[in-house]
C-alpha cells in the first residue's frame, strides 16, 4: 500500500491466474483515464492494442511473468490503450508480491511519450545544428579530449590553405600552419584544455597562420563540454579570417595619428553648426573643454552672438560655395578677445550630401606660434562583432512552420511569445526602403528554375524606433523533386560595423576636406601621404610624390634662417613653425607658413614627421601693399592743402596733418587726445567752438556729411576762414569707426573779388558734395572707354553690382550680362541714344546678383568726346530699398483706409442698432408698469422673454461697439498691472462672493498700454475663469507673469470645466459660445476683445486646457 500511494509511476496489482487487476494507484487511473470501477473489470488484454496479435501478447506476457515469478525483475517496453483508444508507449517493470504461494505481481508502468518526444526533438535539433553550421560559412571543428582526435569541415581546409587530398585533420596539421611566434601560446592553451585547467565554459583567441598568399589573422572561438566530474571532454568551435579587419584597424589608427598632430584648433559641427568634436588645440586656444562645448552653437560660443549680420553672410556663403575663409574676432572662456584666421569647409558623404562642417582656426595675434597639441585620438572603433552572436532561424515553407533561437528574439527585439506570428512580426519591423528588396529575394527563391546561391545579403530593421543593420545568410534544402523542404539561415547585427565604417570614411573625409596641405614623411623626409589640399597647392598628385624627398621636391628655402639651425631646433622640440619659400610644379615661388610635428607611437618612438602647410603668398602680398598704401596715405595726408583731422566717435583727436599744425602754431602732441572743439585755436571764438560742436554732433547722429564755414586765429593772431566738413566712416557692422574732419582755407578767396570768391566757394561745395556722394552716399562712379570697350569703376560699383573686389574693369558685354533680361533692350536703347545724339543718360534698371537676387539701380551719365578717345562717364546707385519702402507705404496706406472704413461701419452699425432696442425695451416696460395686460400671465411671460432678448442684444451691440474702439488710442502709457487687477477683483466682488472663488495674484509688471483696454483684458479673463467652474468644486484662479526675452508672459489659470482641443481656436471668434445660456451667461465676445487688445499691443494670446481639469490662458506683451 505504501508503494501504491508514494510511487510517481502508474502501479497495477495483477492476478496472474486470470490476468485481471486487483488494485492500482491514482497515477494508473490518470494514465489510462478509466474510473476505478471500470479498471476492476479489465485485464491486460483489454488495454492492449488490437494491432498486436494475441499470440505475441501472450508470448511476451508469459515470458516476463515467468521471470517475475522466479524472483526476477523483468523490464520491457509495451503499448497500452487509454479510455479514448489512444496508444501510450510504456516501460513496464514486474515484481512478485509475497506470499510466494500466490501468483500476484506488481507492474510499475512508466509513460514514455515525453521521452520519445524529447529524443525526436533532439534528433531534429542535431540535424538543424548541422545545417545551421553549413549555412553560416564559418570554419567549424570538433576536438575530442577522450581520443585526442580533431575533426573539421571543408571550410577549415580553405581557411588554413591546406590541400584536403594530401593533409588529414589533426593537431599536427593545424600547428604546422600556425605562425612560429604564436605556436607556444596555442600549445599552452591546448594543454590547459587537456588537463581541464581552463576555468571558463568557452575560450577565444587570436593568432596568425602562414599560407601561400601570406600571413592571415585568425579568430577562434570554442565551447567546452564537461562531464559530471567537470573534466573537459570535448570542444566545439569555429575559426574566422580577421585579416581585412586588422588592415582596416591599422588604417584607422594611422589616420587618427595624423589628426592628433594637426596643430591648429580643429572642431567639427553638424549642419546646424552645433559642435560635435573639439580637439586639444581648440581647448588650448579657447579654454573650454570638449565636454563643455559639445552640442553648443560655435557662433554663440565664440562670438557671443554680436556679429549677427556677418554670421548670416557667413552661413549663406558656406552653404553656397562649400567653404568660407576670413579673419574674425573670437573670445576665449575668460573673455579675452583675439583675431582668428578661420577656414571652414562643408563635409560631404559619398553621394555629395553635406553632413556637417569642419573648422580650422589659428590665433594670428602678433603672428606668433601657439604651441598646442591636438586632442587625444578618438576611442578606437570596435572592428568586429561577437562571432558567436548569431540569430538562427529554420523555415519549413510547406507547412509555414518557423523556428527561432533565443538570439533571433534578442536581435529582432521580439518577446518570446508563442501566440505571436513570427512571419508577420518579421515583415512589420523591416525598414520601408528594404521591405520590397527582401520580398523580391524571397520571391526569387521560389521561382521555377531560378538559380539562387546560398549567399549573404544586408538589410535594415526598425526596433523600438532604432534602425539596425542586419547581415543574413541562408541555406536551402530541397527534396528529390527539387522542391524546397526547408530554409535554414542566420542573421547578425552589424550595426556597430556600419557605424565604424561610416566613421572611418568620415575621418578620411575630414583629412580630405582640410584646406591646408597635410603631408607626412618618414624620418628621412621621404613622403608617405599627401592630401588633396597638397595636390592643389603644389600641382603634384599623391602617386607622383610618394617616396620622394620633400625638401628636394619643393626646393625648400627659409627667409631668415639656414636649414642646419632649423634641424637642430626641430630635434630639441616637438614642433616648429616657420615662414618658408617653396616652389610648385610650374616653378612659381610660394610663401607658406609651415607647422611641423614629430609623429610618435605610444612608446614615444618617432614614426616620422607630419607637416601642416598653409599658403600665405596672398597674405604676404597684401601686407606689402598695405605698408605701401600706409606710406602713400601718410605722405598724401601731410601734403594736402587742406586741414585734415581724424577724430574718435566721441570727438577726441586721433591724428591731424602738418598743415593744421603749421598754420595754428600749436605742437601736434598737445592736440592729440583732446576734444576737437576744445583746441586752443577756438578759445577766442565761442560761436565757432559751439558751431564745431553742433556740426560734429549732427554728423554723428545723422550719419551724414556736415559742412560749415568756421573762423579761427593763427599764431600771428590773424583771422583765418575755412570750409570744414565732418564725415562718418563706418565699420562693417554699421558702427562708427572714426570721423574725418576736413577744412579748406578760404581766407584768400575772402579777400579776392566777391564774385570770384562766391564761384570758387560754390565749386568747392559741389566738389565736396560729389566726393561725399562717392564715399558717404554709396554712389558708384564709372567710365566706358568706347574705343577700347573697357568699363572701369570705383570700388562702390563692386558693392552695388555684386562684382568681386579684385575686378576693377570689364567689357560692356560683361557688364550688361548681369542686367535683368527684361531691362536689357531698354538700357541698350538709352545708351545708343546717348551715343547717337549726345542725350544725357538717365535711366533705371534691374540687375541679378548671384544669378537670382533682383536689385534696382539708378544710373546717370553723359557723353564726352576728344581727339584721343570717346567716353561715357556717369554715376550709379542702388534704389532697391526705396522701391521696397514705396511698396510698403502704399500697402500700409491701403490697409489704414480699410481699417478706418471697417471701424466706421462697426461703430455706425452698433450705434444704429441701439435705437430700436431702446424702443422695444421702453414699450415692454410701459406695458408692464401700467398693467395694461391685466391678468394675462402668458402675455406678461412673453413680454419678459422680449425684455431678456433685447437686453442680450444690447449687450452684444455694446460688445461689438467696444470691439471696434479697441486700438483707436495710439499713445501708450505706463500701466501698473497689479493696480489694474486689484480694481478688476473689486468690480467682480459680487461674483467672487457668490461663487466663493479663491483668487491668487503673483507680482505683476508695469507695461506700456492703454489703461481701459488692459482693464477689459483682465476683467474678461478673470470673470471667465470664475464663471466657467464645475458645480462640485469651488473655483480657484491664479495670475502669474514671467519675463521671456523681449516679452512679458502672463498666465490666468483656473480649475474649471476646461475646453476640448477642437474648440481652442473657435473660442476667440466673435459671438462663438461653447455652452448654452441656461448653463453659463455671456455674449461670446469677451475673448475676441482679449485677442484684439493683445495683438494691438504686439503680443499673442493662446490657451492650454484639459476637459474637466481646467484651463490656462497665456498672453504676451512686449517689454
SEFI-182200 format. One record per residue (C-alpha): x, y, z. Coordinates in steps of 0.5 Angstrom, whole numbers, plus 500, padded with zeros to 3 digits. Each point is the difference from the previous one (the first is absolute). Example, Ala and Ser with C-alpha at 12.3 -4.5 7.8 and 13.67 -1.06 7.14 Angstrom:
525491516 502507498 
//
This chain:
500500500 506505501 503498493 493502497 499506504 507503499 502498493 501505495 498495495 494496498 500494504 495494499 499493504 499495496 497493501 504495495 495495500 494504497 504506497 496505504 502506504 499499508 502507501 503506498 502507502 497507498 506501494 498494497 493503499 502506498 505497495 494496497 495504501 495495503 496500506 501495506 494496499 502499492 507498502 498495504 496497495 506500495 506495499 507501496 497498493 494505501 505506500 505497494 499503493 497495495 506501495 504496505 498493499 497496506 505494499 506506500 497503506 499493504 507498498 503507503 496500506 501492501 508501500 500506504 495498505 504493501 507504501 496504505 497494504 507497500 502506504 503504494 498508499 499500492 500507497 497500493 496505495 493500499 494504497 493501504 494503498 496505504 493501500 500504494 503495496 507504499 506496500 505501506 507498500 503497506 505497504 498494505 504497506 497494503 501498507 497494504 496501507 500496505 498495503 503495495 494495500 496505496 501503493 500507501 504505496 501508501 501503493 504507500 498504494 504506497 497504495 505501494 496505496 504506503 507496499 498498493 498508498 507502503 504495496 497502494 501508501 507498502 501497493 497506497 504505503 506496499 498500492 498507501 507502503 504496494 496504495 501507504 508499500 500499493 496506499 504505504 506499495 504499507 506495500 498495505 504495504 498495506 506498504 499493505 505500506 498493501 503497494 504506499 497501492 498506497 495501495 499505495 495502494 503502493 500508502 506498504 504498494 499506496 501505506 506497502 503499493 500492501 499495494 495495503 502495495 507500503 499502507 496497505 496503506 505500506 503505505 507499497 497502493 497506504 506502503 504500494 497506497 500504507 505506500 506498504 499506504 493497502 501493501 503499507 494504502 495496497 503494502 499502507 493502499 499493498 504497506 495503504 494497497 503493500 502501507 493503502 503507503 496504496 495503505 495503494 495497496 503503494 506502497 502505495 507502497 503504494 506497496 504500494 501495494 504500494 497498494 503500493 497507499 503503506 498501507 493500503 497501506 495495503 495501506 498493503 494499505 498494503 495497505 503495505 496494502 501497507 498493503 497499507 507500503 501507497 505497495 501503493 498495495 498504494 501507497 495502494 503506497 500505494 506504496 499506496 505504496 501507503 506503495 496505497 497502507 507501502 502504494 494505501 502501507 507502498 498505495 495503505 506500505 504504495 495505498 499501508 507501501 500506494 494503503 504500507 506504497 496506497 502506504 494504498 494501504 495495496 493499502 494496496 493502500 493498498 496503494 497505506 507502502 500496507 507498502 501492499 507500501 505504503 508499500 505501505 503506497 493503500 500499507 506504501 498506495 493501504 501497507 493496499 501492501 497496495 494497505 498508501 499501492 497494497 493502498 501507500 500505494 507502499 498507497 496502507 506497504 506503496 497507499 494501505 495501494 503507499 501500493 493497497 500503493 507498499 498493502 494500495 505502495 505494502 494495500 498502493 507500497 502493503 493496498 501503493 508499499 501495505 506503503 501507504 506504502 501506504 503504505 496501506 500501508 498495504 500500508 503494505 497498506 503505504 497505496 507502496 499502493 504499494 501499493 499494497 502497493 494496499 499495494 493496500 498494495 494496499 501493501 496495494 499493500 501495494 493503497 502507500 495502506 503505505 501496507 503506504 506504500 507500503 503507502 508501501 501506504 507504501 502505505 503506496 501505505 507503500 501494495 504495505 500493500 495497505 503493502 494495501 498493500 494497496 495497504 501492502 498496495 493497500 499494503 502494495 494497497 498493501 502497494 495493500 494498503 499494505 502494496 495496504 494504500 497497494 492500500 498493497 493499496 497494497 494500495 496495497 496503494 496494499 496501507 502507501 504498507 505505502 505498506 505506503 505499505 501505506 505504497 495502494 495502505 505505503 503503494 493501497 497503506 494495501 498497506 500492500 492500500 497493496 494504499 503505495 501498493 508501498 499501493 495506501 505503505 506499496 497504494 497505505 507502502 503500493 503507498 495503495 505501495 503493500 493497501 499498493 507498499 499495505 493498497 504499493 505496502 495495504 496500493 506498496 502494505 493497498 500502492 500494496 507498497 503506504 508500501 501502507 506500504 501499507 503506502 499506505 497507499 499506504 493504502 498504506 494500505 497504505 499498507 498505506 501506495 507498499 503498493 504493500 504498494 500492499 504495496 496494498 503493498 495494498 501493497 494497496 499492501 496497494 497493499 501495494 495504496 504507501 494503505 502504506 499496506 504505505 504506500 505501506 504506501 503505505 500508501 505504503 499507503 505504496 498507502 507501504 504498494 496505496 501506505 507498500 501500492 496507500 504503505 507498496 497503494 498506504 507501503 503499493 495505497 503505505 507499498 498501493 496506502 505503504 502507496 507500502 505495497 502494505 506496498 503494504 507498499 505495503 506502504 504501493 494505498 498495494 493501499 495495503 493503499 498507496 492502501 496504495 502507502 507498499 499498493 496506499 506505503 506496496 497497494 502493501 495494501 502496506 502494495 505504498 504502506 499494505 507498502 504507497 504504505 495506502 506506500 502498493 493500497 498507502 507503500 499502508 503506502 500505506 499507500 505502507 503493502 504495497 498492500 505498504 498504506 493498499 501493500 504501507 494504503 495494497 504495503 499503507 493502499 493496499 498505495 503506496 497506495 503504495 498504494 504497494 500500493 498494496 499499492 494497497 500496494 500506495 507502503 496506504 502502507 495499505 500504507 498495505 499499508 503493501 498497507 504493501 499495506 503493501 496494499 500496506 497493503 498498507 507499502 503507497 504497495 500504493 496497495 501506495 498507499 494504499 499507497 494505499 502505495 496506498 500504494 502508503 502502493 494505499 500502507 508502499 498504494 494503504 504502506 506503495 494504496 497502507 507503502 501504493 493502501 501503507 506503498 497504494 494501505 505504505 503504494 493502497 498501507 505505502 501503493 493502499 498507499 494499505 500500507 498492502 499497506 498493502 495500506 497495505 493499500 500504507 504506497 507498502 506502495 503494498 504503494 501506497 504502494 506505500 496506496 496501506 506500505 504505496 494505499 498499507 507500503 498495505 504494502 497494497 501496506 496505504 494499495 500492500 494497505 497507501 493501498 500504493 495505503 505502506 506501496 503507502 499503493 493500501 500503507 499508498 494498495 495497505 495500494 505496495 501495506 493499501 499499492 505495500 497496506 493500497 502498493 504495503 494497504 496501494 504496495 501494505 492500502 498500492 506496498 500506494 506504498 499507503 503506497 501507503 504506500 505502506 505505502 506500505 506504502 507497497 507501504 500507498 493502502 498500493 493498499 499494495 494498497 499492498 494496497 500494504 496493500 499494504 499493497 499494504 504494498 496493502 502493502 497494496 495500506 498507499 503503506 504506499 508499499 502507500 498507498 504503494 501508501 502504494 501507500 502504494 503507501 496505496 503507503 503502494 493499496 497504505 505506499 499499492 494502496 494498503 497497493 506496499 500498508 493498499 501496494 506496503 496499506 494497496 505496496 503498507 494498503 498496493 507496501 498498507 493498498 503496494 505497505 495499505 496496495 505496498 502498507 495501505 494500496 502493497 500502493 504497494 504503495 501497493 503502494 499496493 506501495 496498494 506500495 503494504 494498503 502500507 496502506 503502506 498502507 501502507 499494506 493503501 498497494 503493502 495500506 494503496 500495495 503494504 506499496 506497503 505505504 506498495 496502494 501508498 498500493 497495494 497501493 493503499 497493498 503497507 496506504 494499496 499493501 498501508 494504498 494497500 498497494 493504499 504507501 506499495 497502494 497507503 507501503 504499494 495505496 501505505 508499500 499500492 496507500 506503504 505497495 496503494 497506503 504502506 494500504 502499508 498493502 495500506 497493501 498495505 501492499 501494504 506495501 500493502 505499506 503492500 495499495 494500504 499507504 497506497 503507502 497506497 506505497 499507498 505503495 502507497 506501495 502505494 504499494 507503500 504501493 507502499 505498495 503495504 494496502 493500500 497498507 493500504 501502508 495499505 498498507 495494502 497499507 495495503 493501501 497494502 499502507 496506497 496495496 498496505 498506505 496503495 496493499 500499508 497507500 495499495 498494503 499503507 496506498 495495496 500496507 499506504 494502496 497493500 500500508 497507500 494498496 499494504 501503507 495506497 495494498 500497506 499506504 494502496 497493500 501500507 497507502 494499495 498493503 500503507 494505498 494494498 503496506 499506505 493501497 498493501 502500507 496506501 494498497 500493504 502504507 494504498 495494499 502497507 500506504 493503498 497493501 498500493 499493499 496499506 500492503 503498493 506496503 502497494 501506496 504503506 505494500 500501492 502508502 505497505 503496494 500506496 504504505 505495501 502499493 500508499 505500506 504495497 500503493 502507503 506496504 502497493 500507497 504503505 505495500 500501492 501507501 505499506 504496495 500505494 503505505 506496502 506502497 498507499 504503505 507500497 504503506 502495505 501502508 504496506 494496503 501496506 497493499 500499508 495506501 496498494 499493502 498503507 495504497 497494496 499496506 497505504 495501494 499493500 499499507 492498500 502494495 506498504 496500507 494497496 505494498 504500506 506501495 508500502 504505496 508499501 504506496 507500500 505506499 498503493 504505496 499507497 498500493 499505494 493500498 493503500 497500507 493499499 502494495 504497505 495500505 495497495 505495498 501497508 492501501 498495494 506495502 498500508 493500499 500494495 505497505 495500506 493500496 502493496 501496506 498493502 494500505 503494504 506505502 502507502 503504494 508502501 503505496 508501499 503506497 508500499 505503495 507499498 505503495 502496494 505504496 496506497 493499502 497499507 496493500 493501504 496494502 493499503 499493503 493497502 498493503 493501496 497496494 505500495 500501493 500494494 506500496 496501494 497507503 506503502 500504493 493501500 499504507 504506497 495501494 494506501 494497503 502493501 498496506 501493502 495500506 492502500 498506503 496496505 507497503 504506499 498507499 504504495 500503493 506496497 504507498 505500506 505496498 500503493 501507504 506497503 503497494 500507496 503504506 506495501 501500492 499508500 506500505 504496496 499493504 497494500 494496503 499493501 497494504 502494503 495496503 497493502 493498501 497499507 507502503 501508498 503505495 506505500 499506495 507503498 502506497 506504499 501508500 507503497 505502506 
//
